Amino acid sequence: MDLAALTAVEQKALLEARKVSCRELLADCRRRTELTEPVVNAIPTVHWNTAEDLARRLDDDPELLEGKPLRGLVTAFKDLLETEGVLTTAGSPVHADRIPTTDHPLVAHLRRCGVVPIGKTNTPEFGKGSHTFNPVLGLTRNPWNPARSAGGSSGGAAAALACGSLSVADGSDLGGSLRNPASFNGVVGFRPTTGSIPHEEFVDPRTDHSTTGPMGRTVADVALMLGAMTGLEVPSESRRQPPRIAFSADLGDLPLDPEVEAATTKAACLLSEAGWEVTEACPDLGGADSCFEDLRGLLQTFRLAPLLNDMRVKSTVRYEIELGLSLTAERIDRALATQKRIRANWEQFFTEGGFSAFLSATSQVQPFPVGLEWVDEINGTLLDHYTHWMRSCSRITVTGAPAASLPAGFTKVGLPVGVQFSAPSGDDVNLISVLATAEEVFGPMPSPDIGSLSTLKTETLPPGPLG
């Protein structure tokens, strides 16, 4: 039995029934990792010895972490999260040799939930941008086509899940860092309601856009991880009655890659044919773009301001810091007022329309060539900033609501395309049920060709933005 090919829920059931051991699961995940990592580079930092020691202790002592929701499942923590005794670089030369002496609160919590960590998943420098490359740990490639981007900033986590190297993964999302890579790699990424995940560290109440969240290969896997992260029960059953949802592929006016638009529209048609009530409608998100950019900039002043003139740091990160430091009190207040209005409009939209969820494109583009630093054109529309191609996600971020990317199909050349479902604030559990119902309609997601990946020569592949 290839344990790494199973879902996390299936792995958990076998572990709990003692039909397989933690060491056996870890060994199969290690085999997947060693087959794919030379090409994909999703988990550039590994520590197999400590993982094997923990798996052995879990097998030898059934009472160790007994009953914990993730006991024995294999994971790796995003390289933005401090992990005691493990290289944690944030993808930056500034932290190229950093080995923390304590765990981030979420890392500590997930350890208590019983995971077997094998290392760190790759991320762009300081998590900035939805293309996972950095000068410290290199480029993460898309396992469906290694000449294409894995997205980001949770690109390492998404690619590793697609390869079967991990059971579940943590990610984080500011402007789409869970959702974009989930779409690019054919996995599920769930952005929870703002402020709903314990163990997070908010530096200022005005900057609540960034959140951690779960990633998995199926909705049930994500529900399992979300339940562990929150300490709440998160059922993953589908709905008995088809939901009523609103649909706007482009959020009213965003440029979309034609194949992304076609796949998103096809997803809406499939749901309608399955009995869902699908209404073309879009909430009022006016002002969300400037609001997001200003509050994103403000966040950087709390976290990264000392690096403003550090030339080791990539220019897009320094731009964010400079923007944040330039904000006036009046401009910040205006952004906060816009956000308050958008969040009120969002809730009203669902209440008045009687909608369970809102369907739109996850990413405005399909996985793009690895040599691009960021997307500067979509279907003839020129973009002048490295985050502007992510507005299909960042506009939803401003609402503070839960949102998720669910695999829904492929482009003509076999690249995954996810669609985005979002819901009223605080409606995370009901959104999971909507996702589970949609997953039944779309069908199971296959895996990339691991055999082909394992035989590829990296020297034949195009380089990333850093060469």
N, C-alpha and C positions, 0 to 999 in steps of 0.2 A: 504494500500500500504506500502510495506517495502522499505522506501526510501534509507536505507543503502545498499540495494542490487543493486541499480541502479548505473550506471556509473556517473562520475562527470559531463560529458556533459549532461546527462539526468537530473541530479539533478539541474544543472544550468538552463536548459530550464524551468523546473517546477517553480523554484524560480523566474525567470524573468517574467513568465506568471502569477505569484502570485496564482498559483494553490496549492502551499504549502508555508509554512512560514519557515524562518530561524530556528525558535524554533522547528518546527516539524522535520526538517532534523537533527538538533542537538540532539533531543530526541531519534531518531532512531539510530543515530551513538552511542549515549551513551548506549543504550540497547545492541548493538553489543559489545561494549567495555566491559561492565560489565559481559556479558556472556563469553567472551573469555579471558579476561586479567588474571583471576586467574590461567590459564594454560599457556598462551602464553607469558605474560609479555613483550609486545611490547611497551607499553606506560606507563612506571612505574611512571612517574610524571604527575599528572593531576590537573587541576584547573577548575572544572565545573562551579563554581560560576561566575567567570569572563567571561567564554564562554557564559553562559546563559544570562548574563547581556548584552554582545555585541549583541547576537542574538536578544534579545528583542529590543534593540535600533535600529537595522537594520530594524526590522519589523515595529516599531512605526514611524520611520522617513524614508520614501522612498527616500528622497534626500541624506541621509547619504551614502557616497561612491557610489552614483548612477553611473551606467555604468562601474564600475570597473570589471575587467575580472573574479575575483574569489569571487565576493560578495556573502557571505552567505555559501560558501563551507567550510567544516570542515577539519582541518589539525592539525598536531602537529609538532613542529620543532625538528630537530635532536639535540641530547644533546651535540653536539660539538659547536652549535651556541649560543652565548650569547643572553639571552632573559631577558629583563628587568623585575625584580620582581619575576622571576621564577627560582627555583633551576636548575642550569646548572652545571653538575658534570664532563662532558667528561668521565664518567665512571671511574674516578680515585679517590682514597682516598685523593689525594692532593687537590681536589676541592669538597670534599664530602658535604660541607656546603655552597658552593659559590652561591650567589644570585646576579647576575649582576645588575648594576644601569642603564645600557644602552642596547639597542638592537644591535646585529650584523647588518651591513647594509642590508643584504639579509632579515633578519627577519623584519626589519623596512619597507622594500619595500613590502614584502608580506602582511604585515598588511595594507599598503596603497592600495593593490590590493583587499582587502575586505574579506580575510579569517577570519574564526572563529577558533582561536587556542584553543585546549583543553589541551595541555601539551607538553611533550618532548618524542621523540622516543629514544629507547635504542640503545647503541653503545658499541663496545669493548673499553677498556681503551685507550683514546686518538685516537680512531678510528683505532687502529693498529690490523690487522688481519681480516680475513673474517669469524669470528665466534663470534656472539654477546653474550658476557658474561663479567661481571666485578664484582669486590668485593663490589661495592657501591649499584648498582641497580639490580644485579643478572643476570640470564640467560634468553635470549629470545628463545622460542621454535618455531619450524616450525608448523604452523597450519594444515598442511597436515599430519604430523606425529610428535607429540610433543617429541618423542624420538630422533628426528633428528635436526640438526642445521638449523637456519634461515639464515645462512650466515652473511655477514657484509661487511663493517662496518655499512651500512644502513639497518641492519637486522630488527631493530624495525619498521622502516618505511615500509619495504616490507611486514612483517608479519601483521602489522596493516591494510594495504591496502587489503591484501588477506582476512582478517576477515571482511572487510566492516566497520571498525571503523573510517576510514578517507576517505574523498573524493579524495584528492590528497596529495602528500608529497614531501618535499625536501629531497635530499640525497646529498652525496658527494662521489667523486671517485678519488682515487690515483692509486691503482693497481687493481681495480675491485669492489670498495665498493658500487657502484650503480648496477653493472651488475651481480655480483655473487648472492647477495640476491634476485634480481629480478628473476633470473633463479631458485633459490631454492624455491621460494614462488609462482611462477606462475603469476607474474605481469610484467609490462614493466618498465625498467630502462634505462634512456637515459643519456649518457655522452656527453655533447656538445663539440664542437671544443674548444681547449685550448684558454683561454683568451676571450671567446665570451660572458661570463655572466657578466654583470655589478654587482656592489655591492660586488665583491670579494676582498680579501685582500692578495695581493702577497707580500711576504717579500723580495724577491730577484728575478730578472728577469731570473736567471738561473734555478729556481725551479718552473717551470710552470706546473708540472704534475698534481697537485691536482686541481680539479674543482668541483663546485656544479652543480646539475642538477635535472631534474624533474623525479618523479615516479608516476605511475598510473596503473589502472587495464586494460586500453586499450590504443591503440596508440592515439586515439582522446583525451583522458584525458591527456596524456603526452604532446601532441601538445598544449593543452589549458594552461598547467602549464608552458611549455617552452615559450610560447608567453607572459605570465605574467612576467616571470623572465627576459626576454630580452626586453620587451616593443615593440616587433615586431609582425607582423601578421604571424602566423604559421598555414597554412591550413593543414587539415588532410585527404584530399581526396586521394583515391588510384589512381594509374596511369591507363590511358586508354590502353596503350601498355605495355605488359609484359616486365620487365626490363632484361637487360643483366648483369649477375653477375659472379664473380669469386668465387670458392669454395675450401676450404681446411679445413677439420674438425680439424686437429691437428697442423695447422700452419707449417706443414712440418715435425716436429720431436717430438712433445710433447706427453708424455704418456696420454692416455685418458681411463677413465672407459669404459668398453665395452658397457654398456647401453647408456652412453652419446654419444659415437661414433655412435652407431646404430641410436639413435634419431636424431642426427645432419645429418647423411647421409640420413635418411628417409625424413627429412625436405627438403634437396636438391632435392631428387627425386620427392616429391610432387610439388615443385615449377616447376621443369622441365615438369612434366605431365600437369601442368596448363599453359604451354606455355612459361615459362621463359627460356631464354638462359643461361644455367649454364655450366661454363667452369672450369675444375679443374686447378687451378693455384694459386700460393702463392707469394706475394711480398717478396722481400729480406729484412728480419728483422735481419740479422746477427749482433750480438753484442748488441741486444736490452736488453738482460737479465742483463748483467753487467752494462750497461748504466743506466738502471732503478734503480738498487740497489744502485749505487753510488750517483745518483742525489736524490734519496729518502733519503739516509743518509745525504746528504748535507742539505736537507730541515729541517731535525730534529735539526740540529745545530742552526738554527735560531729560532725555536719554543720551543725546549725542553732542550737545553743544560744544564740549571741549575739543571735538574733532573737526571743527569748522575749517581750520587751516592746515589740517594734517594731510599732506599730499599722498600718504599711503592709502587713504580712503578714496573710493571711486567718486567721480565727479557728481553723479546723480545723488549720492548720499549727502555730499556737501551742499548741493543745491537745496535739498530739503531742509537742512539745518539753517541755511541762510534765509530761506523763505520764512521759516518759523520765527527767527530772530527779528525779522523785519515787520512782523505783524503788529499793528496798533491795537490798543484796547477796543477801539471802536470797531475795527474789522473783526476781531474775535467775537465781540458781542453780536455783530451782524450774522456771523456764521452760526453761532449758537441759536439765534432767533430763527434762522432759516431751518436749522435742524429740528427745532421744536415744532415748527409749522409742518414740515414734511412728516414727522412722526405722527402728528395728529391726523393729517390727511391719509396716511397709510392705514391707520386703524379704522377711520371712517369708511374708507374704500371697501374693506372687508365686511364691515358691519352692514352697510347699506346694500352691498351687492350679494350678501349671503354666501360669499366665497370661502372655501376651505383653504385654498392656496392660490398662488399666482405663478404662472409658467412663463419663462423667458429663456433666452440663450444664456448659457453659463459664460462662455468666452466669446468674444466677437470674432475670433479667428480660430482656425485649426492650428495644430502644432506647427510652428514655423521653423525654418532652417536654423541649426545651432549657431551658425556664424553671425546671425543678427544679435545685437545687444538688446534691442527692443523693436517692436513693430511701429513703423512710422507711416504706414499707408494701409487703408482697408478699402478695397473695392473702389479705388479712385479718390478716396478722401484722405488728405494728408494730415498727419498728426505731428504735433511739435513738442510733445513731452512724453517721457518714458512710461507714464501711467495712463495716458489717455486711451489706450486700446483696451483698458481693463474696466471701463465705465459701466459695462453691463453688470459687473459685480460691485464696484465701488458705490454706485447709486443705491443699491440695496443695503450696503453697509450703513449708510447714513440713517436708514429707518430704524436701526437697532434691532431688527427682527431676525428670526432664524431663517436660514437659507441653506440650500444644499445643491450639489451637482450630482446628477444621477446618469449613468451611462445610458445612451439612447440610440446609438448607431455608429456608423462609420462613414468616412468620406469615400470617394471613388477609389482612392489608393490605399484604403484600409487603415486610416488614422481614426482613433476614437473621437466621438463627439458626445459631450454631456449636455443635458438641459438643466436649467436652474428652477427649482421649486422654492418659493418663499411663502411665509405665512404671517399672521399677526404676531406681535411681540408677546413672548411668553407661551406661544402655542407649539413649543418644540415637540412634545409627545404626539400631538395630533399631526404635525408635519411628518414625523416618522411613519405614521400609519398611511398617510397619503403617498409617501415614497414607496412603501412596501406594496401598496396597491398598484402604483405605476410600474414598479419592477416586474410584477406579474404580467403586465401588458407587454412591456418591452422585451421580456425574456432574459435568460441568463447571459452574462457577459463572458465570452471566451477569454482565454489567456493568450498573451503573446507567444511566439514560437521560441521557446527556450532553447531548443536544439540549434536553431539557426544563430541565436545570440551567442551561444557558447563557442561557435566556430568562427565568428567574425574576427578579423584582424583590425585592431584600432587604427593602425597606420593607414588603412584604406579609407577611413572615415574623415569627413571634413572637420576642421578644428572649430572650437568655440570662439567667442569674441576676443579672448585673450591669446589666441593662437595655439 
